[in-house]
Amino acid sequence: MELSAKDDLLKSYLDSHKSRADRLAVCIINVMGSMVFYQR
């Protein structure tokens, strides 16, 4: 039971890390898009 609890904790940590990385990627895409927009 302790091992499954650790697996759940690791899975939730990876899920939160992945969502954070996705938000960072969206932020970078928005910044690059706005830079291209301002260069026109």
PDBQT receptor file of N, H, CA, C and O in Angstrom, charges set to zero:
ATOM      1  N   MET A   1       0.844  -1.202   0.000  1.00  0.00    +0.000 N 
ATOM      2  CA  MET A   1       0.000   0.000   0.000  1.00  0.00    +0.000 C 
ATOM      3  C   MET A   1       0.882   1.256   0.000  1.00  0.00    +0.000 C 
ATOM      4  O   MET A   1       0.545   2.259  -0.630  1.00  0.00    +0.000 OA
ATOM      5  N   GLU A   2       2.011   1.189   0.712  1.00  0.00    +0.000 N 
ATOM      6  H   GLU A   2       2.284   0.374   1.223  1.00  0.00    +0.000 HD
ATOM      7  CA  GLU A   2       2.891   2.356   0.741  1.00  0.00    +0.000 C 
ATOM      8  C   GLU A   2       3.480   2.608  -0.649  1.00  0.00    +0.000 C 
ATOM      9  O   GLU A   2       3.643   3.756  -1.064  1.00  0.00    +0.000 OA
ATOM     10  N   LEU A   3       3.796   1.532  -1.358  1.00  0.00    +0.000 N 
ATOM     11  H   LEU A   3       3.664   0.600  -1.021  1.00  0.00    +0.000 HD
ATOM     12  CA  LEU A   3       4.382   1.682  -2.689  1.00  0.00    +0.000 C 
ATOM     13  C   LEU A   3       3.378   2.338  -3.635  1.00  0.00    +0.000 C 
ATOM     14  O   LEU A   3       3.753   3.215  -4.414  1.00  0.00    +0.000 OA
ATOM     15  N   SER A   4       2.100   1.924  -3.580  1.00  0.00    +0.000 N 
ATOM     16  H   SER A   4       1.796   1.212  -2.948  1.00  0.00    +0.000 HD
ATOM     17  CA  SER A   4       1.095   2.519  -4.468  1.00  0.00    +0.000 C 
ATOM     18  C   SER A   4       0.898   3.996  -4.120  1.00  0.00    +0.000 C 
ATOM     19  O   SER A   4       0.663   4.819  -5.005  1.00  0.00    +0.000 OA
ATOM     20  N   ALA A   5       0.994   4.329  -2.828  1.00  0.00    +0.000 N 
ATOM     21  H   ALA A   5       1.185   3.661  -2.109  1.00  0.00    +0.000 HD
ATOM     22  CA  ALA A   5       0.852   5.740  -2.435  1.00  0.00    +0.000 C 
ATOM     23  C   ALA A   5       2.006   6.540  -3.019  1.00  0.00    +0.000 C 
ATOM     24  O   ALA A   5       1.808   7.666  -3.476  1.00  0.00    +0.000 OA
ATOM     25  N   LYS A   6       3.211   5.972  -3.008  1.00  0.00    +0.000 N 
ATOM     26  H   LYS A   6       3.371   5.058  -2.636  1.00  0.00    +0.000 HD
ATOM     27  CA  LYS A   6       4.355   6.669  -3.595  1.00  0.00    +0.000 C 
ATOM     28  C   LYS A   6       4.160   6.831  -5.097  1.00  0.00    +0.000 C 
ATOM     29  O   LYS A   6       4.477   7.878  -5.662  1.00  0.00    +0.000 OA
ATOM     30  N   ASP A   7       3.632   5.782  -5.746  1.00  0.00    +0.000 N 
ATOM     31  H   ASP A   7       3.375   4.932  -5.288  1.00  0.00    +0.000 HD
ATOM     32  CA  ASP A   7       3.393   5.868  -7.191  1.00  0.00    +0.000 C 
ATOM     33  C   ASP A   7       2.373   6.961  -7.502  1.00  0.00    +0.000 C 
ATOM     34  O   ASP A   7       2.528   7.704  -8.471  1.00  0.00    +0.000 OA
ATOM     35  N   ASP A   8       1.334   7.055  -6.680  1.00  0.00    +0.000 N 
ATOM     36  H   ASP A   8       1.208   6.451  -5.893  1.00  0.00    +0.000 HD
ATOM     37  CA  ASP A   8       0.319   8.098  -6.896  1.00  0.00    +0.000 C 
ATOM     38  C   ASP A   8       0.942   9.484  -6.721  1.00  0.00    +0.000 C 
ATOM     39  O   ASP A   8       0.640  10.407  -7.478  1.00  0.00    +0.000 OA
ATOM     40  N   LEU A   9       1.811   9.623  -5.720  1.00  0.00    +0.000 N 
ATOM     41  H   LEU A   9       2.057   8.873  -5.106  1.00  0.00    +0.000 HD
ATOM     42  CA  LEU A   9       2.456  10.906  -5.475  1.00  0.00    +0.000 C 
ATOM     43  C   LEU A   9       3.350  11.273  -6.655  1.00  0.00    +0.000 C 
ATOM     44  O   LEU A   9       3.354  12.416  -7.110  1.00  0.00    +0.000 OA
ATOM     45  N   LEU A  10       4.105  10.292  -7.144  1.00  0.00    +0.000 N 
ATOM     46  H   LEU A  10       4.102   9.363  -6.773  1.00  0.00    +0.000 HD
ATOM     47  CA  LEU A  10       4.988  10.541  -8.286  1.00  0.00    +0.000 C 
ATOM     48  C   LEU A  10       4.174  10.898  -9.526  1.00  0.00    +0.000 C 
ATOM     49  O   LEU A  10       4.544  11.795 -10.284  1.00  0.00    +0.000 OA
ATOM     50  N   LYS A  11       3.057  10.185  -9.725  1.00  0.00    +0.000 N 
ATOM     51  H   LYS A  11       2.757   9.457  -9.109  1.00  0.00    +0.000 HD
ATOM     52  CA  LYS A  11       2.215  10.456 -10.896  1.00  0.00    +0.000 C 
ATOM     53  C   LYS A  11       1.614  11.861 -10.817  1.00  0.00    +0.000 C 
ATOM     54  O   LYS A  11       1.574  12.575 -11.819  1.00  0.00    +0.000 OA
ATOM     55  N   SER A  12       1.151  12.258  -9.639  1.00  0.00    +0.000 N 
ATOM     56  H   SER A  12       1.184  11.678  -8.825  1.00  0.00    +0.000 HD
ATOM     57  CA  SER A  12       0.567  13.597  -9.492  1.00  0.00    +0.000 C 
ATOM     58  C   SER A  12       1.655  14.654  -9.687  1.00  0.00    +0.000 C 
ATOM     59  O   SER A  12       1.401  15.713 -10.261  1.00  0.00    +0.000 OA
ATOM     60  N   TYR A  13       2.872  14.363  -9.205  1.00  0.00    +0.000 N 
ATOM     61  H   TYR A  13       3.078  13.503  -8.738  1.00  0.00    +0.000 HD
ATOM     62  CA  TYR A  13       3.968  15.319  -9.388  1.00  0.00    +0.000 C 
ATOM     63  C   TYR A  13       4.299  15.469 -10.865  1.00  0.00    +0.000 C 
ATOM     64  O   TYR A  13       4.494  16.585 -11.348  1.00  0.00    +0.000 OA
ATOM     65  N   LEU A  14       4.363  14.352 -11.586  1.00  0.00    +0.000 N 
ATOM     66  H   LEU A  14       4.205  13.446 -11.194  1.00  0.00    +0.000 HD
ATOM     67  CA  LEU A  14       4.670  14.415 -13.019  1.00  0.00    +0.000 C 
ATOM     68  C   LEU A  14       3.550  15.130 -13.769  1.00  0.00    +0.000 C 
ATOM     69  O   LEU A  14       3.817  15.903 -14.689  1.00  0.00    +0.000 OA
ATOM     70  N   ASP A  15       2.306  14.880 -13.386  1.00  0.00    +0.000 N 
ATOM     71  H   ASP A  15       2.089  14.252 -12.639  1.00  0.00    +0.000 HD
ATOM     72  CA  ASP A  15       1.171  15.541 -14.055  1.00  0.00    +0.000 C 
ATOM     73  C   ASP A  15       1.244  17.058 -13.844  1.00  0.00    +0.000 C 
ATOM     74  O   ASP A  15       1.041  17.824 -14.786  1.00  0.00    +0.000 OA
ATOM     75  N   SER A  16       1.532  17.489 -12.616  1.00  0.00    +0.000 N 
ATOM     76  H   SER A  16       1.696  16.866 -11.851  1.00  0.00    +0.000 HD
ATOM     77  CA  SER A  16       1.602  18.933 -12.345  1.00  0.00    +0.000 C 
ATOM     78  C   SER A  16       2.799  19.529 -13.080  1.00  0.00    +0.000 C 
ATOM     79  O   SER A  16       2.720  20.647 -13.588  1.00  0.00    +0.000 OA
ATOM     80  N   HIS A  17       3.906  18.792 -13.139  1.00  0.00    +0.000 N 
ATOM     81  H   HIS A  17       3.971  17.883 -12.726  1.00  0.00    +0.000 HD
ATOM     82  CA  HIS A  17       5.091  19.300 -13.844  1.00  0.00    +0.000 C 
ATOM     83  C   HIS A  17       4.796  19.427 -15.332  1.00  0.00    +0.000 C 
ATOM     84  O   HIS A  17       5.225  20.388 -15.970  1.00  0.00    +0.000 OA
ATOM     85  N   LYS A  18       4.064  18.460 -15.892  1.00  0.00    +0.000 N 
ATOM     86  H   LYS A  18       3.716  17.679 -15.374  1.00  0.00    +0.000 HD
ATOM     87  CA  LYS A  18       3.733  18.497 -17.311  1.00  0.00    +0.000 C 
ATOM     88  C   LYS A  18       2.819  19.688 -17.615  1.00  0.00    +0.000 C 
ATOM     89  O   LYS A  18       3.008  20.379 -18.616  1.00  0.00    +0.000 OA
ATOM     90  N   SER A  19       1.834  19.923 -16.752  1.00  0.00    +0.000 N 
ATOM     91  H   SER A  19       1.681  19.362 -15.939  1.00  0.00    +0.000 HD
ATOM     92  CA  SER A  19       0.926  21.055 -16.993  1.00  0.00    +0.000 C 
ATOM     93  C   SER A  19       1.697  22.372 -16.886  1.00  0.00    +0.000 C 
ATOM     94  O   SER A  19       1.431  23.319 -17.626  1.00  0.00    +0.000 OA
ATOM     95  N   ARG A  20       2.664  22.420 -15.946  1.00  0.00    +0.000 N 
ATOM     96  H   ARG A  20       2.880  21.650 -15.345  1.00  0.00    +0.000 HD
ATOM     97  CA  ARG A  20       3.463  23.637 -15.815  1.00  0.00    +0.000 C 
ATOM     98  C   ARG A  20       4.296  23.839 -17.079  1.00  0.00    +0.000 C 
ATOM     99  O   ARG A  20       4.424  24.968 -17.554  1.00  0.00    +0.000 OA
ATOM    100  N   ALA A  21       4.863  22.772 -17.630  1.00  0.00    +0.000 N 
ATOM    101  H   ALA A  21       4.759  21.855 -17.244  1.00  0.00    +0.000 HD
ATOM    102  CA  ALA A  21       5.664  22.868 -18.852  1.00  0.00    +0.000 C 
ATOM    103  C   ALA A  21       4.777  23.294 -20.024  1.00  0.00    +0.000 C 
ATOM    104  O   ALA A  21       5.204  24.070 -20.879  1.00  0.00    +0.000 OA
ATOM    105  N   ASP A  22       3.541  22.785 -20.060  1.00  0.00    +0.000 N 
ATOM    106  H   ASP A  22       3.195  22.154 -19.366  1.00  0.00    +0.000 HD
ATOM    107  CA  ASP A  22       2.620  23.173 -21.138  1.00  0.00    +0.000 C 
ATOM    108  C   ASP A  22       2.306  24.665 -21.061  1.00  0.00    +0.000 C 
ATOM    109  O   ASP A  22       2.266  25.348 -22.085  1.00  0.00    +0.000 OA
ATOM    110  N   ARG A  23       2.084  25.170 -19.845  1.00  0.00    +0.000 N 
ATOM    111  H   ARG A  23       2.117  24.615 -19.013  1.00  0.00    +0.000 HD
ATOM    112  CA  ARG A  23       1.801  26.606 -19.705  1.00  0.00    +0.000 C 
ATOM    113  C   ARG A  23       3.019  27.423 -20.120  1.00  0.00    +0.000 C 
ATOM    114  O   ARG A  23       2.877  28.483 -20.730  1.00  0.00    +0.000 OA
ATOM    115  N   LEU A  24       4.220  26.935 -19.791  1.00  0.00    +0.000 N 
ATOM    116  H   LEU A  24       4.335  26.074 -19.295  1.00  0.00    +0.000 HD
ATOM    117  CA  LEU A  24       5.436  27.652 -20.182  1.00  0.00    +0.000 C 
ATOM    118  C   LEU A  24       5.556  27.677 -21.701  1.00  0.00    +0.000 C 
ATOM    119  O   LEU A  24       5.920  28.702 -22.278  1.00  0.00    +0.000 OA
ATOM    120  N   ALA A  25       5.251  26.556 -22.350  1.00  0.00    +0.000 N 
ATOM    121  H   ALA A  25       4.955  25.724 -21.881  1.00  0.00    +0.000 HD
ATOM    122  CA  ALA A  25       5.321  26.499 -23.815  1.00  0.00    +0.000 C 
ATOM    123  C   ALA A  25       4.306  27.466 -24.429  1.00  0.00    +0.000 C 
ATOM    124  O   ALA A  25       4.621  28.163 -25.393  1.00  0.00    +0.000 OA
ATOM    125  N   VAL A  26       3.102  27.512 -23.882  1.00  0.00    +0.000 N 
ATOM    126  H   VAL A  26       2.846  26.946 -23.098  1.00  0.00    +0.000 HD
ATOM    127  CA  VAL A  26       2.078  28.435 -24.401  1.00  0.00    +0.000 C 
ATOM    128  C   VAL A  26       2.539  29.876 -24.219  1.00  0.00    +0.000 C 
ATOM    129  O   VAL A  26       2.328  30.710 -25.100  1.00  0.00    +0.000 OA
ATOM    130  N   CYS A  27       3.169  30.175 -23.079  1.00  0.00    +0.000 N 
ATOM    131  H   CYS A  27       3.341  29.498 -22.364  1.00  0.00    +0.000 HD
ATOM    132  CA  CYS A  27       3.659  31.532 -22.821  1.00  0.00    +0.000 C 
ATOM    133  C   CYS A  27       4.741  31.896 -23.839  1.00  0.00    +0.000 C 
ATOM    134  O   CYS A  27       4.738  33.000 -24.383  1.00  0.00    +0.000 OA
ATOM    135  N   ILE A  28       5.668  30.965 -24.096  1.00  0.00    +0.000 N 
ATOM    136  H   ILE A  28       5.671  30.068 -23.655  1.00  0.00    +0.000 HD
ATOM    137  CA  ILE A  28       6.741  31.230 -25.059  1.00  0.00    +0.000 C 
ATOM    138  C   ILE A  28       6.162  31.445 -26.452  1.00  0.00    +0.000 C 
ATOM    139  O   ILE A  28       6.596  32.343 -27.173  1.00  0.00    +0.000 OA
ATOM    140  N   ILE A  29       5.184  30.627 -26.834  1.00  0.00    +0.000 N 
ATOM    141  H   ILE A  29       4.831  29.898 -26.248  1.00  0.00    +0.000 HD
ATOM    142  CA  ILE A  29       4.556  30.771 -28.158  1.00  0.00    +0.000 C 
ATOM    143  C   ILE A  29       3.868  32.137 -28.259  1.00  0.00    +0.000 C 
ATOM    144  O   ILE A  29       3.946  32.796 -29.296  1.00  0.00    +0.000 OA
ATOM    145  N   ASN A  30       3.194  32.560 -27.183  1.00  0.00    +0.000 N 
ATOM    146  H   ASN A  30       3.130  32.025 -26.341  1.00  0.00    +0.000 HD
ATOM    147  CA  ASN A  30       2.528  33.871 -27.203  1.00  0.00    +0.000 C 
ATOM    148  C   ASN A  30       3.547  34.997 -27.339  1.00  0.00    +0.000 C 
ATOM    149  O   ASN A  30       3.331  35.942 -28.098  1.00  0.00    +0.000 OA
ATOM    150  N   VAL A  31       4.652  34.901 -26.611  1.00  0.00    +0.000 N 
ATOM    151  H   VAL A  31       4.828  34.134 -25.994  1.00  0.00    +0.000 HD
ATOM    152  CA  VAL A  31       5.681  35.950 -26.684  1.00  0.00    +0.000 C 
ATOM    153  C   VAL A  31       6.284  35.998 -28.084  1.00  0.00    +0.000 C 
ATOM    154  O   VAL A  31       6.460  37.080 -28.645  1.00  0.00    +0.000 OA
ATOM    155  N   MET A  32       6.600  34.846 -28.647  1.00  0.00    +0.000 N 
ATOM    156  H   MET A  32       6.458  33.968 -28.192  1.00  0.00    +0.000 HD
ATOM    157  CA  MET A  32       7.184  34.827 -29.998  1.00  0.00    +0.000 C 
ATOM    158  C   MET A  32       6.183  35.368 -31.017  1.00  0.00    +0.000 C 
ATOM    159  O   MET A  32       6.560  36.106 -31.926  1.00  0.00    +0.000 OA
ATOM    160  N   GLY A  33       4.918  35.004 -30.867  1.00  0.00    +0.000 N 
ATOM    161  H   GLY A  33       4.612  34.404 -30.128  1.00  0.00    +0.000 HD
ATOM    162  CA  GLY A  33       3.898  35.495 -31.790  1.00  0.00    +0.000 C 
ATOM    163  C   GLY A  33       3.748  37.011 -31.693  1.00  0.00    +0.000 C 
ATOM    164  O   GLY A  33       3.593  37.685 -32.711  1.00  0.00    +0.000 OA
ATOM    165  N   SER A  34       3.792  37.553 -30.470  1.00  0.00    +0.000 N 
ATOM    166  H   SER A  34       3.918  37.006 -29.642  1.00  0.00    +0.000 HD
ATOM    167  CA  SER A  34       3.668  38.999 -30.321  1.00  0.00    +0.000 C 
ATOM    168  C   SER A  34       4.913  39.699 -30.861  1.00  0.00    +0.000 C 
ATOM    169  O   SER A  34       4.802  40.794 -31.413  1.00  0.00    +0.000 OA
ATOM    170  N   MET A  35       6.088  39.102 -30.719  1.00  0.00    +0.000 N 
ATOM    171  H   MET A  35       6.178  38.212 -30.271  1.00  0.00    +0.000 HD
ATOM    172  CA  MET A  35       7.307  39.703 -31.265  1.00  0.00    +0.000 C 
ATOM    173  C   MET A  35       7.222  39.772 -32.787  1.00  0.00    +0.000 C 
ATOM    174  O   MET A  35       7.577  40.784 -33.389  1.00  0.00    +0.000 OA
ATOM    175  N   VAL A  36       6.750  38.692 -33.403  1.00  0.00    +0.000 N 
ATOM    176  H   VAL A  36       6.462  37.869 -32.913  1.00  0.00    +0.000 HD
ATOM    177  CA  VAL A  36       6.596  38.684 -34.866  1.00  0.00    +0.000 C 
ATOM    178  C   VAL A  36       5.564  39.726 -35.278  1.00  0.00    +0.000 C 
ATOM    179  O   VAL A  36       5.729  40.406 -36.291  1.00  0.00    +0.000 OA
ATOM    180  N   PHE A  37       4.493  39.850 -34.484  1.00  0.00    +0.000 N 
ATOM    181  H   PHE A  37       4.359  39.298 -33.661  1.00  0.00    +0.000 HD
ATOM    182  CA  PHE A  37       3.443  40.819 -34.801  1.00  0.00    +0.000 C 
ATOM    183  C   PHE A  37       3.989  42.251 -34.734  1.00  0.00    +0.000 C 
ATOM    184  O   PHE A  37       3.664  43.084 -35.580  1.00  0.00    +0.000 OA
ATOM    185  N   TYR A  38       4.823  42.532 -33.719  1.00  0.00    +0.000 N 
ATOM    186  H   TYR A  38       5.087  41.855 -33.032  1.00  0.00    +0.000 HD
ATOM    187  CA  TYR A  38       5.351  43.895 -33.569  1.00  0.00    +0.000 C 
ATOM    188  C   TYR A  38       6.409  44.206 -34.621  1.00  0.00    +0.000 C 
ATOM    189  O   TYR A  38       6.612  45.373 -34.957  1.00  0.00    +0.000 OA
ATOM    190  N   GLN A  39       7.091  43.181 -35.152  1.00  0.00    +0.000 N 
ATOM    191  H   GLN A  39       6.926  42.233 -34.879  1.00  0.00    +0.000 HD
ATOM    192  CA  GLN A  39       8.136  43.429 -36.146  1.00  0.00    +0.000 C 
ATOM    193  C   GLN A  39       7.551  43.842 -37.492  1.00  0.00    +0.000 C 
ATOM    194  O   GLN A  39       8.238  44.455 -38.308  1.00  0.00    +0.000 OA
ATOM    195  N   ARG A  40       6.283  43.507 -37.724  1.00  0.00    +0.000 N 
ATOM    196  H   ARG A  40       5.725  43.009 -37.061  1.00  0.00    +0.000 HD
ATOM    197  CA  ARG A  40       5.697  43.843 -39.027  1.00  0.00    +0.000 C 
ATOM    198  C   ARG A  40       5.565  45.346 -39.206  1.00  0.00    +0.000 C 
ATOM    199  O   ARG A  40       5.091  45.804 -40.245  1.00  0.00    +0.000 OA
TER     200      ARG A  40
